Amino acid sequence: MTGYNTSVLHFEHLGYPASTIYAVFYLLYIPVGHAIQCLLVFGWPEDYVPNLLSNAPIGLTAMAIGTILTGSLSNMEFNAMAEDWIARQFGSAPPDKSEEEGEFYSSLVVMVATGVWCYVLSLYVNASKSEGGATPSLPVKDPAKEL
């Protein structure tokens, strides 16, 4: 999220829309995010490159969802609406419009949406394989053992 917001601050004033900045940033972030996910969540795979390639469609679909969502939120001026709502709810002064604009609140929404998307699909793709085939093995509870 920090990298995206920094990218917006550096490139939006050059005329690039927020959705394009998001798409380029996220495309470059897919391998980094996959490596972090392997290290912290699923464990390092035996064959990294095939695992990265099997997870790439998840990142690409998340990029498409995030790009569309970022463009939509930017067009509806979601950040300004969020800042005004926060100012009304907490009784603070409205934000100064002379400050640099960012996409902080939009990026929070996009981060949550794409994070849930990636996590659910990653659980399926990275689940251990069952002995019989390519479907992930899910734990099966035996009711007799539950007693």
RAZI-V568279 format. One record per pair of residues at least 4 apart in sequence whose ideal C-beta (glycine too) atoms are under 7 Angstrom apart, sorted by the first residue. I is the first residue (numbers start at 1). J is the second residue. Records with the same first field share a line. If there is no record, write none. Layout:
# RAZI-V568279
I=J ; J
This chain:
# RAZI-V568279
1=5 ; 107 ; 111
2=6
3=7 ; 25 ; 29
4=8 ; 22 ; 25 ; 107
5=9 ; 102 ; 103 ; 104 ; 107
6=10
7=11 ; 21 ; 25
8=12 ; 18 ; 21 ; 102 ; 103
9=100 ; 102
11=16 ; 21
12=16 ; 18 ; 21
16=20 ; 21
17=71 ; 74
18=22 ; 70 ; 71 ; 74 ; 103
19=23 ; 67 ; 70 ; 71 ; 74
20=24
21=25
22=26 ; 66 ; 67 ; 70
23=27 ; 63 ; 67
24=28
25=29
26=30 ; 63 ; 66
27=63
29=33
30=34 ; 56 ; 59
31=35 ; 52
32=36
33=37 ; 59
34=38 ; 52 ; 55
35=39
36=40
37=41 ; 42 ; 122
38=42 ; 43 ; 44 ; 45
39=44
42=126
45=51
47=51
48=52
49=53
50=54
51=55
52=56
54=125
55=59 ; 122 ; 125
56=60
57=61
58=62 ; 118 ; 121 ; 122 ; 125
59=63
60=64
61=65
62=66 ; 114 ; 117 ; 118
63=67
64=68
65=69 ; 113 ; 114 ; 117
66=70 ; 110 ; 114
67=71
68=72
69=73 ; 109 ; 110 ; 113
70=74 ; 106 ; 110
71=75
72=76
73=78 ; 106 ; 109
74=103 ; 106
77=81
78=82 ; 105 ; 106
79=83 ; 103 ; 104 ; 105 ; 106
80=84
81=85
82=86 ; 105
83=87 ; 95
84=88 ; 94
85=89
86=90
87=92 ; 93 ; 94 ; 95
95=99
103=107
104=108
105=109
106=110
107=111
108=112
109=113
110=114
111=115
112=116
113=117
114=118
115=119
116=120
117=121
118=122
119=123
121=125
122=126
123=127
124=136
127=136 ; 137
128=136 ; 137
129=134 ; 136 ; 137
130=135 ; 137
141=146
